[in-house]
Amino acid sequence: MSTLRQFSEKDKNYFAYQARQNYLRQQMSVYGELDAVKLREQQALAREQTALEEKAAAIAEVERLKALLARK
């Protein structure tokens, strides 16, 4: 009977270990996805900022050209 209990305890321990490992794998997957989402958001923000800077530069150039034409 004690041998049977030992096997039963080993099984319980093994299944608990497997459950912990599966949980950790799931958490790593979730964290990986969150990191990917954050990276995509940062990239989108950087692209938006670049577009705004280009637009501001274009407006400044138009104003410069208008000023040149007004002088002539």
Phi and psi restraints in degrees (value plus and minus 20) as a CYANA .aco file:
   2 SER   PHI     -87.1   -47.1
   2 SER   PSI     -52.5   -12.5
   3 THR   PHI     -84.2   -44.2
   3 THR   PSI     -61.1   -21.1
   4 LEU   PHI     -82.7   -42.7
   4 LEU   PSI     -61.2   -21.2
   5 ARG   PHI     -84.1   -44.1
   5 ARG   PSI     -59.5   -19.5
   6 GLN   PHI     -82.0   -42.0
   6 GLN   PSI     -64.8   -24.8
   7 PHE   PHI     -82.8   -42.8
   7 PHE   PSI     -61.9   -21.9
   8 SER   PHI     -82.2   -42.2
   8 SER   PSI     -64.5   -24.5
   9 GLU   PHI     -83.8   -43.8
   9 GLU   PSI     -61.1   -21.1
  10 LYS   PHI     -83.2   -43.2
  10 LYS   PSI     -61.0   -21.0
  11 ASP   PHI     -82.1   -42.1
  11 ASP   PSI     -66.4   -26.4
  12 LYS   PHI     -79.6   -39.6
  12 LYS   PSI     -65.0   -25.0
  13 ASN   PHI     -83.6   -43.6
  13 ASN   PSI     -61.6   -21.6
  14 TYR   PHI     -83.3   -43.3
  14 TYR   PSI     -65.3   -25.3
  15 PHE   PHI     -87.1   -47.1
  15 PHE   PSI     -55.8   -15.8
  16 ALA   PHI     -84.7   -44.7
  16 ALA   PSI     -61.9   -21.9
  17 TYR   PHI     -81.4   -41.4
  17 TYR   PSI     -66.3   -26.3
  18 GLN   PHI     -81.9   -41.9
  18 GLN   PSI     -60.1   -20.1
  19 ALA   PHI     -83.8   -43.8
  19 ALA   PSI     -62.1   -22.1
  20 ARG   PHI     -83.7   -43.7
  20 ARG   PSI     -62.8   -22.8
  21 GLN   PHI     -82.9   -42.9
  21 GLN   PSI     -62.4   -22.4
  22 ASN   PHI     -84.1   -44.1
  22 ASN   PSI     -60.7   -20.7
  23 TYR   PHI     -81.5   -41.5
  23 TYR   PSI     -65.7   -25.7
  24 LEU   PHI     -82.9   -42.9
  24 LEU   PSI     -59.0   -19.0
  25 ARG   PHI     -82.9   -42.9
  25 ARG   PSI     -62.6   -22.6
  26 GLN   PHI     -83.4   -43.4
  26 GLN   PSI     -62.6   -22.6
  27 GLN   PHI     -83.8   -43.8
  27 GLN   PSI     -61.9   -21.9
  28 MET   PHI     -82.8   -42.8
  28 MET   PSI     -57.7   -17.7
  29 SER   PHI     -85.1   -45.1
  29 SER   PSI     -63.8   -23.8
  30 VAL   PHI     -82.7   -42.7
  30 VAL   PSI     -66.3   -26.3
  31 TYR   PHI     -83.8   -43.8
  31 TYR   PSI     -56.3   -16.3
  32 GLY   PHI     -82.8   -42.8
  32 GLY   PSI     -62.9   -22.9
  33 GLU   PHI     -84.4   -44.4
  33 GLU   PSI     -62.2   -22.2
  34 LEU   PHI     -82.0   -42.0
  34 LEU   PSI     -61.9   -21.9
  35 ASP   PHI     -82.6   -42.6
  35 ASP   PSI     -59.9   -19.9
  36 ALA   PHI     -85.2   -45.2
  36 ALA   PSI     -60.9   -20.9
  37 VAL   PHI     -84.3   -44.3
  37 VAL   PSI     -64.6   -24.6
  38 LYS   PHI     -80.7   -40.7
  38 LYS   PSI     -61.6   -21.6
  39 LEU   PHI     -83.1   -43.1
  39 LEU   PSI     -63.5   -23.5
  40 ARG   PHI     -83.7   -43.7
  40 ARG   PSI     -59.1   -19.1
  41 GLU   PHI     -85.0   -45.0
  41 GLU   PSI     -61.9   -21.9
  42 GLN   PHI     -83.9   -43.9
  42 GLN   PSI     -60.8   -20.8
  43 GLN   PHI     -85.2   -45.2
  43 GLN   PSI     -61.7   -21.7
  44 ALA   PHI     -84.1   -44.1
  44 ALA   PSI     -61.1   -21.1
  45 LEU   PHI     -83.6   -43.6
  45 LEU   PSI     -61.6   -21.6
  46 ALA   PHI     -83.6   -43.6
  46 ALA   PSI     -61.7   -21.7
  47 ARG   PHI     -83.7   -43.7
  47 ARG   PSI     -61.2   -21.2
  48 GLU   PHI     -84.1   -44.1
  48 GLU   PSI     -62.4   -22.4
  49 GLN   PHI     -83.5   -43.5
  49 GLN   PSI     -61.7   -21.7
  50 THR   PHI     -82.4   -42.4
  50 THR   PSI     -62.3   -22.3
  51 ALA   PHI     -83.2   -43.2
  51 ALA   PSI     -61.4   -21.4
  52 LEU   PHI     -84.3   -44.3
  52 LEU   PSI     -60.9   -20.9
  53 GLU   PHI     -84.5   -44.5
  53 GLU   PSI     -61.0   -21.0
  54 GLU   PHI     -84.8   -44.8
  54 GLU   PSI     -59.9   -19.9
  55 LYS   PHI     -84.8   -44.8
  55 LYS   PSI     -62.7   -22.7
  56 ALA   PHI     -83.7   -43.7
  56 ALA   PSI     -59.0   -19.0
  57 ALA   PHI     -86.1   -46.1
  57 ALA   PSI     -59.4   -19.4
  58 ALA   PHI     -85.7   -45.7
  58 ALA   PSI     -61.2   -21.2
  59 ILE   PHI     -84.4   -44.4
  59 ILE   PSI     -61.4   -21.4
  60 ALA   PHI     -82.6   -42.6
  60 ALA   PSI     -59.7   -19.7
  61 GLU   PHI     -86.0   -46.0
  61 GLU   PSI     -61.0   -21.0
  62 VAL   PHI     -82.2   -42.2
  62 VAL   PSI     -63.1   -23.1
  63 GLU   PHI     -84.0   -44.0
  63 GLU   PSI     -59.1   -19.1
  64 ARG   PHI     -82.7   -42.7
  64 ARG   PSI     -64.0   -24.0
  65 LEU   PHI     -86.8   -46.8
  65 LEU   PSI     -58.9   -18.9
  66 LYS   PHI     -80.3   -40.3
  66 LYS   PSI     -61.4   -21.4
  67 ALA   PHI     -85.3   -45.3
  67 ALA   PSI     -57.9   -17.9
  68 LEU   PHI     -84.1   -44.1
  68 LEU   PSI     -63.3   -23.3
  69 LEU   PHI     -86.7   -46.7
  69 LEU   PSI     -55.8   -15.8
  70 ALA   PHI     -87.2   -47.2
  70 ALA   PSI     -50.7   -10.7
  71 ARG   PHI     -90.1   -50.1
  71 ARG   PSI     -48.2    -8.2
